[in-house]
Amino acid sequence: MPWYAGNLHCHSTFSDGDTEAIKVAHWYREHGYSFISLTDHNFLTPIDEYTLETPDFIGIPGSEYTCAVGKAQVHMNGIGIKERIPLPERGLSISETLQFGIDGIRSQGGMSIVNHPCRLWSYGSNEIKKLKGAQFFEVWNGAPTSNNIGDPQHESTDQIWDAMLSDGMEIFGIAADDAHHYQDIDVSPKGNRDAPGTGWVWVHANELSCEAILTALENGDFIASNGVKLKSLERNCEKIAFEIDTLGKYITHKTTFIGKEGKVLSEQDGLTVSYTPKGDETYVRARIESSSGTRGWTQPVFLR
């Protein structure tokens, strides 16, 4: 099966992006993407606005449910939805506000993504572990204020993900760029700009269609990436194995297999790696790091 690159979190002038939807679609197609979901804030951007007359690129309907709880940003993407996600009344907690969004997305048969919890240090694993029905989580958001790596006082997104998985949540990790700024990105400083091309998913699907992409996402048949690509992936309860598509002769790769509470199960160098789960493990996932600074994340295999 082929791998399709796609972005599930970006914006246009229908909310606070600086570029029209159709031009956003052209940017992604010209840079090797096969699909996007334009997730404008509290608005369902019509697919017709970013449909290209070409068989190698599709749009997936989406919207970013956008609320504030005090100083915290509470944002969630609904993918594969039919209408804008309703907003709650004020006065709910962070967890209650997130749950309201999840319930609104699920009522439409859509998929929910918990977005950038570390942006402005809004919230962490304690709030997310209270949720029911969340399917995806942004382990990487390419916007400069997303604070993916954490700091001495705050969890990283990797740590938040392991806290959720260790608590029994079955949730997959997404990477996205959260692009708002497409103008002059090659000549302007990117430090304060939400530029495209800084995070995406590689989806292993039967074909390039909305149904096939959503099914593959639901099954965990994808990786999150900000530069890493795989040639092959075997992922089941008996074995996790993959071959990394090299970025160049002098670029090296390290893979870390991770289990409950973030425990390092194995570290391996090279392009071809594998791990056989043990009987006492509850989940296994892998993080790939290259010497060029890029990363990739496979989805967890749930063993219990």
C-alpha angles and dihedrals in degrees: 000000000000127000117237123200115219143163121221099185125052140117143225138187088286083084126358103324121116097225136063117257096248092051090049089055091050091052092055096044091049089053096053103269122140099197144007138186112216102215104187116182113276090338132099104222108214112248089227088067092065104025112125122205093241133097094223098067132052139177125227118204115248146149136193112236101215125193139148126221105190105305093339122104111222108192130163133172122225112203125193092016130147103215142013114293111252116243123231128237116265121265100061123125122248092262093046091049091050091047091051088056093047091051092049092051095046091049087064095046091252133138123248128220121191103220131218101322091181094056104119084354088278101164144326145211096306091067096040095049089065092063126106122206101010108149106183139027131195104245087171128028114176097212112113094236095053095095093207093168095054123209137242091286100039137053120249118234088253089055092047090051093051091047090055094045092046089053090057101262114143101213132148128223123242130193120205139161098225086212120196101153120063099150119104092343091151094059104028126080110263097205094098099025130091095224127186123248099044099109138008146147129257106213123199102211139157093238143348102270133117092247095049094047093048091047092051091049092050090052094048093246094147143068131227114233148171093187111334119109130186130217093200140000132195112186123173142115092277100048145001110203135155146161119228120223102233120236093207146327096275099042116100130199136212122194122201119197109209133198141176116342090006095293114169106236098177141349119207135178125212140047099286117056139158142179132196113211118236125229097253098051122105100196140355128203133166134225119198121202125187129203087242089067098255126128141200132192128203119208119260121262109221112220101181 
